[in-house]
Amino acid sequence: MHIQITDLAAARLTESLNDQPGYFKVFYDTEGCGCNGIIVILLIDEPAALDEQIETNLVPFYVDPKQQLNLEQQMKLDTEQNYASFTLSSDAGVLSSNVRVRDIRGVAAGSSSASDAC
């Protein structure tokens, strides 16, 4: 699995770290959404033991193996200058045009704030 990250998207992701250590994780959030789910990029302290690495042209991202079914093998992460969220797409089409970054570093596992994306 690979994500090609545009220059503007890479700059925004780097800014989101706020000069603090962390890892990026692609997460398909279905809790509390009242919908079929949304793709978010989580900022996490450490990848989980079973998380698998997604190669990128920036830094590795991680994903829970059970959530890979919601993704494609080759993807692109982009953003627009005046739009706060990202677009994740593949050759098959747009997977999500409203991908947000949610920082859950320092939040205990299982906490409700880890999954209130909607």
N, C-alpha and C positions, 0 to 999 in steps of 0.2 A: 504494500500500500504506500502511496506517495501523495504528498500535497505540494503543489507548486505555489509559493507565496509571492505575490507581487511586491514591489519595492515599498509602495505606500502601506500595504497591509503589514509588511515586516516592521516598518517604522512604528506603526500603531501598536503592534503586539509588544515590541520592545519597550515602548512607553508604558504600557499597562503593567509591566513588572515593577515600575517605580523604584528601580535600582535595588530591588530585593530579590533574593534567590527564589526560584520556583520553576515549575514545569507546566507545560500546556497539555491539556487533555480534551479531546473531542468527546462530547457527551450528548447522548440523545435523551433529553429530559422529558419524561411523561407524567411526572407527579405534579398535581395542582394546576395543570394547564387547562383543563376543560377542553382539550383538543387531542389530536393524535400524537402530539409531542413536538418538541423543537430541538434543533441542534444548537448547543452552546459550546463555547470554549472555556473550560475551567482552568483557573490558575491554581495549582495544587502544590503542597509542600514536597510530596514524593509520589511517584507512581505506585499504584497498588501492586502487590506481588504478582498477580496474573495479567496485569496490563501489558499490551503489546505495543511495540514502537512503530510509529508511522514516520517514514523518512520525509524530510522536507529540505528545502534549500536554505532554511534559516537554522532552526534547532529541531531536534526530534520532538514530535508530539506523541501522545500516548492515547490508547483507546482500550476499553474493556473488550475482550474477545467476543463476548456475547452481543456487543453493540455494533460489530463490524458489518452485520447484515444491512444496517441502515446507511452504509457508506459505499463508495465505489473504490476500485483499485487505484485509479488515477484521478486526482481532484485538483482544483485550483481555488485558492483563497484570495479574494480581492476586496477592495473597499473603494469608496469614493471620497474625494476631498471634503465635502460638506455633509457627509452622512456618517453617523456614529457607529453603525454596525457593519458587518462583513457579509460577503456573498460567497457561499461554498458551492461550487459547480463541478460538473464532470462533462465528458463528451455526451453523456445521455441527457444532460440538462441541468437546471438549477436544483440543487438539493435544498438550499435555504438562502433566501435573500435578506434575512434578518438575524444573522448569527451575532450574538453578543458575547463579550468576555465577562466572566463572573469570577471574581477573586474569592476563593474559599480557603486560602492559606490561613492556617491558625484556627480554622473551624473544626471542631471535633467531628469525627466520622459519625454519620447517622443523624447529625443535627438537622433540624428542619430548614435552617437557612442555607444548607447546601443544595436544596432543590426547589427554591422558590423563584424560578426564572420567569414565570408568566405574569 
